[in-house]
Amino acid sequence: MDLSRHAHRKDEHLSLAEKFYTPDATSQFDQLRFVHQSLPEMSVADVELRTHLGPLTLPVPLLIEAMTGGSPRTGKVNAALGRIAAATGMPVATGSQSIALQDDAAIATFTPLRENNPDGIVFANMGAGHTVAQAQRVIDMLAADALEIHVNVAQELVMPEGDRDFHWLDSIGEVVAGVNVPVIVKEVGFGMARETLQRLAQVGVQYVDLSGRGGTNFVQIENFRRPEKELSYLDGWGQSTVESLLEARTVPQLQVVATGGIRQPLDAAKALALGANLVGSAGQILHSLIKTDEATTTARLLEWQAGLRRIMTLLGCYNLAALKQRRLLLSPELESYCRQRQLTY
């Protein structure tokens, strides 16, 4: 493995994620509506944002989602994200640590996430297809509270140097059974369908990150890196985050993290109402960090928490359990999707 080339690719991903950043999401949250309640009979101070993901108790249902690591530049980003997580009380996930399994020198680009957030909730991250021993190494690297295993077939197929063999299910089941922290199987921007979710549940998976279409687009990023840039026809591949949340309702034994195109607190509230336990964002946070600074980004995420409390007050919801009881109105397009996929909502 050419480790310097791998580090260069991580820097490329960071730059291209910002290059292709757009404030207009296609995750379909704009096709959902809450029904306003004029008499909530509560105050904003009554709202409780605490959530749970398996054994983990999280002070807020908002996640700083996996972004980066593997190069000196991305190590600095991880340090900043660790400080932001500590200041906001939000859990934070690292980018893929797979490179650190190949090169000990890369470990120092991931550990700042924990060093700058010693008491917070940190999620480790590796690609599918690794062993239980490798999973334990990436967990230990960050003293992680949970492990994300990312499944990224679409990205790998477009990536010029990507994998072409995707026999992952057995190894995922082995890791779930073999480590002592929650294992979250995570897409990287293409969503999850009922069939995928059912297969994951069958091998013991209890937690999924749906990561639907509408956020960072790794087909677009990897196609830009191809000499001919010939795979743009796959730019719209996958299910949106909202479609994925509707799919996940058919497999209720799974606990859900919703990411992909979360642009503001109202998107987060809708995702929580559709059944998510935790809602994450990467692109919005990275964009803010690049264009402003840590203090501004921290303030923005604290405002997201305040915004979520306002929305729950508008709905008369004291806590997330109450929010999950609020039925959303679906657009004709989403109603059609549900009919064609035989999803009940």
NORDAFEN-V805252 format. One record per residue. N is the residue number from 1. OMEGA is omega in whole degrees, 0 to 359 (NA if undefined). Layout:
N/OMEGA + N/OMEGA
//
This chain:
1/177 + 2/187 + 3/179 + 4/178 + 5/178 + 6/179 + 7/178 + 8/180 + 9/178 + 10/177 + 11/176 + 12/181 + 13/180 + 14/181 + 15/182 + 16/175 + 17/177 + 18/180 + 19/184 + 20/178 + 21/175 + 22/178 + 23/182 + 24/182 + 25/174 + 26/183 + 27/172 + 28/176 + 29/177 + 30/177 + 31/176 + 32/179 + 33/168 + 34/172 + 35/184 + 36/176 + 37/186 + 38/182 + 39/183 + 40/179 + 41/179 + 42/175 + 43/178 + 44/181 + 45/180 + 46/187 + 47/177 + 48/184 + 49/183 + 50/178 + 51/181 + 52/170 + 53/187 + 54/182 + 55/185 + 56/172 + 57/185 + 58/184 + 59/178 + 60/184 + 61/183 + 62/186 + 63/167 + 64/192 + 65/184 + 66/181 + 67/198 + 68/182 + 69/177 + 70/178 + 71/179 + 72/180 + 73/182 + 74/174 + 75/177 + 76/177 + 77/179 + 78/177 + 79/179 + 80/180 + 81/176 + 82/179 + 83/179 + 84/179 + 85/180 + 86/183 + 87/184 + 88/184 + 89/183 + 90/170 + 91/183 + 92/178 + 93/175 + 94/169 + 95/185 + 96/177 + 97/184 + 98/179 + 99/181 + 100/173 + 101/181 + 102/187 + 103/181 + 104/181 + 105/181 + 106/183 + 107/183 + 108/177 + 109/179 + 110/186 + 111/176 + 112/178 + 113/178 + 114/181 + 115/181 + 116/180 + 117/191 + 118/185 + 119/184 + 120/177 + 121/182 + 122/176 + 123/170 + 124/186 + 125/172 + 126/177 + 127/176 + 128/177 + 129/178 + 130/183 + 131/176 + 132/180 + 133/178 + 134/177 + 135/180 + 136/178 + 137/182 + 138/175 + 139/182 + 140/182 + 141/184 + 142/189 + 143/191 + 144/179 + 145/178 + 146/180 + 147/169 + 148/170 + 149/183 + 150/176 + 151/194 + 152/184 + 153/183 + 154/179 + 155/182 + 156/183 + 157/179 + 158/179 + 159/183 + 160/182 + 161/187 + 162/177 + 163/177 + 164/181 + 165/190 + 166/174 + 167/192 + 168/194 + 169/182 + 170/182 + 171/176 + 172/179 + 173/179 + 174/179 + 175/179 + 176/181 + 177/191 + 178/179 + 179/188 + 180/174 + 181/176 + 182/178 + 183/182 + 184/176 + 185/193 + 186/167 + 187/181 + 188/175 + 189/183 + 190/174 + 191/179 + 192/178 + 193/180 + 194/183 + 195/177 + 196/183 + 197/179 + 198/180 + 199/177 + 200/179 + 201/181 + 202/178 + 203/172 + 204/179 + 205/179 + 206/186 + 207/178 + 208/171 + 209/189 + 210/177 + 211/185 + 212/177 + 213/178 + 214/176 + 215/178 + 216/186 + 217/184 + 218/170 + 219/180 + 220/181 + 221/183 + 222/178 + 223/177 + 224/180 + 225/179 + 226/182 + 227/183 + 228/180 + 229/191 + 230/186 + 231/181 + 232/179 + 233/178 + 234/184 + 235/183 + 236/184 + 237/170 + 238/177 + 239/175 + 240/178 + 241/180 + 242/177 + 243/180 + 244/176 + 245/177 + 246/176 + 247/185 + 248/179 + 249/179 + 250/180 + 251/192 + 252/179 + 253/178 + 254/170 + 255/195 + 256/165 + 257/181 + 258/175 + 259/180 + 260/176 + 261/174 + 262/188 + 263/183 + 264/186 + 265/180 + 266/174 + 267/181 + 268/180 + 269/179 + 270/179 + 271/178 + 272/179 + 273/178 + 274/173 + 275/180 + 276/172 + 277/186 + 278/182 + 279/185 + 280/175 + 281/175 + 282/186 + 283/179 + 284/183 + 285/179 + 286/179 + 287/180 + 288/181 + 289/180 + 290/186 + 291/180 + 292/180 + 293/182 + 294/183 + 295/180 + 296/180 + 297/177 + 298/179 + 299/180 + 300/181 + 301/173 + 302/176 + 303/175 + 304/179 + 305/177 + 306/179 + 307/178 + 308/177 + 309/178 + 310/182 + 311/179 + 312/175 + 313/176 + 314/182 + 315/182 + 316/184 + 317/180 + 318/185 + 319/185 + 320/176 + 321/178 + 322/180 + 323/180 + 324/178 + 325/181 + 326/182 + 327/179 + 328/174 + 329/182 + 330/174 + 331/175 + 332/179 + 333/179 + 334/175 + 335/178 + 336/178 + 337/181 + 338/179 + 339/183 + 340/179 + 341/180 + 342/178 + 343/179 + 344/174 + 345/NA
//
